[in-house]
């Protein structure tokens, strides 16, 4: 039996792939989405992270939340189920800042676990980094990292 509930923190309906859910996400605590299992939902961007993970971004009003989830095995057709392993509420960006993911590098080496808030320049590589994080597939945590050595490819 499938369960349905509204994801208040991002204003979307969500289909749960498993009848057991640790907690229902709440508007006041986006981290309550941790352990949620879902198949598919409309996001505002995201990227596949190697080793069976995904980063998905959800926006509502001025709040932006990033879900770090792992793909679960399934015998059913359709999108693979995913389980949220960590959540990060991102700071509000100024008009000159962008959130970059999937094409960020550390010390010149691309690393799909890294995402960052950068200054939106017209250069091919954006190296003025305000904040950076790693979606660590070993610990299944979103970890802040030093912005030193982080740069992201301009995909705009």
C-alpha positions in Angstrom: 0.0 0.0 0.0 1.4 3.4 -0.9 1.2 6.4 1.4 0.7 10.0 0.4 1.5 13.1 2.3 2.3 16.7 1.6 5.9 17.8 1.9 5.3 21.1 3.5 8.9 22.3 3.5 8.9 22.4 -0.3 5.2 22.5 -1.1 5.1 19.3 -3.1 3.1 16.1 -3.0 5.3 13.1 -2.5 4.6 9.4 -3.0 6.3 7.2 -0.5 7.6 3.9 -1.9 7.7 2.2 1.5 4.9 1.9 4.0 7.3 2.8 6.8 8.6 6.3 7.1 10.7 7.5 10.0 9.2 11.0 10.2 6.9 13.2 8.1 8.8 16.3 6.9 7.6 19.5 8.5 7.7 23.1 7.4 9.7 24.1 10.5 12.3 21.3 10.2 13.4 20.3 6.7 15.8 17.7 8.3 12.7 15.7 9.3 12.8 14.4 5.7 15.8 12.2 6.6 14.9 8.5 6.1 12.0 9.4 3.8 11.8 6.9 0.9 10.3 8.2 -2.4 10.3 7.3 -6.1 9.9 10.5 -8.0 9.0 14.1 -7.4 9.4 17.4 -9.1 12.6 19.2 -8.1 14.3 22.4 -9.0 17.5 20.8 -10.2 19.9 18.2 -9.1 22.6 15.8 -10.1 23.7 12.2 -9.9 26.5 11.5 -7.5 28.6 8.4 -8.2 28.2 5.3 -6.1 24.4 5.4 -6.3 23.5 8.8 -4.8 21.7 11.9 -6.0 21.5 15.5 -4.9 18.1 17.2 -5.4 17.2 20.8 -4.9 13.8 22.1 -3.8 12.8 25.8 -3.6 9.8 27.4 -2.0 9.6 31.2 -1.6 13.1 32.1 -0.4 13.9 28.7 1.1 16.2 26.3 -0.8 16.7 22.8 0.5 19.1 20.1 -0.8 18.2 16.5 -0.3 21.1 14.0 -0.4 19.6 10.6 -1.2 20.7 7.1 -2.1 19.1 4.9 -4.8 17.5 1.7 -3.5 17.2 -1.5 -5.4 13.8 -2.3 -6.8 12.1 -5.0 -8.9 9.4 -2.6 -10.0 9.4 -0.5 -13.2 9.7 3.2 -13.2 12.1 5.5 -11.3 14.3 3.8 -8.7 13.2 4.5 -5.1 15.5 6.8 -3.2 16.0 7.3 0.5 17.0 10.7 2.0 20.2 10.3 4.0 20.9 14.0 4.8 19.3 17.4 4.2 20.8 20.9 4.0 18.8 24.2 4.2 20.9 26.5 2.0 21.4 30.2 2.8 19.6 32.7 0.7 21.6 33.8 -2.3 22.3 37.3 -3.4 21.5 38.3 -7.0 25.1 37.9 -7.9 25.5 34.4 -6.4 24.7 30.9 -7.9 24.5 27.4 -6.5 26.8 25.1 -8.6 26.8 21.3 -8.5 27.9 18.4 -10.7 30.7 20.4 -12.4 32.7 21.6 -9.4 36.3 20.7 -8.7 38.7 20.6 -5.9 42.3 21.7 -6.6 41.7 21.2 -10.4 40.1 17.8 -10.2 36.3 17.4 -10.8 34.5 15.9 -7.9 30.8 15.3 -8.2 30.3 15.2 -4.4 31.1 18.9 -4.2 28.6 21.7 -4.5 29.1 25.4 -3.8 27.8 28.9 -3.7 29.8 31.0 -6.1 30.0 34.5 -7.6 28.2 34.6 -10.9 31.0 35.8 -13.2 31.2 35.6 -17.0 34.3 33.4 -16.8 34.4 29.7 -17.9 35.5 28.7 -14.4 34.0 30.4 -11.3 36.5 30.5 -8.5 35.1 33.1 -6.1 33.5 30.6 -3.8 31.6 31.7 -0.7 30.6 28.4 0.8 31.2 24.8 -0.3 30.0 21.3 0.9 30.7 17.7 0.1 27.8 15.2 -0.2 30.0 12.5 1.3 29.0 9.0 0.0 31.1 7.3 2.7 29.5 9.0 5.7 26.2 9.8 4.0 26.4 13.3 5.4 26.6 16.7 3.8 29.8 18.2 5.2 30.9 21.8 4.9 34.4 22.1 3.4 36.8 25.0 2.9 36.1 27.0 -0.2 39.9 27.2 -0.8 40.8 25.2 -3.9 37.1 24.9 -5.0 36.0 26.1 -8.4 33.0 25.4 -10.6 32.4 25.3 -14.3 30.1 28.0 -15.6 27.2 26.1 -17.2 24.9 29.1 -17.7 
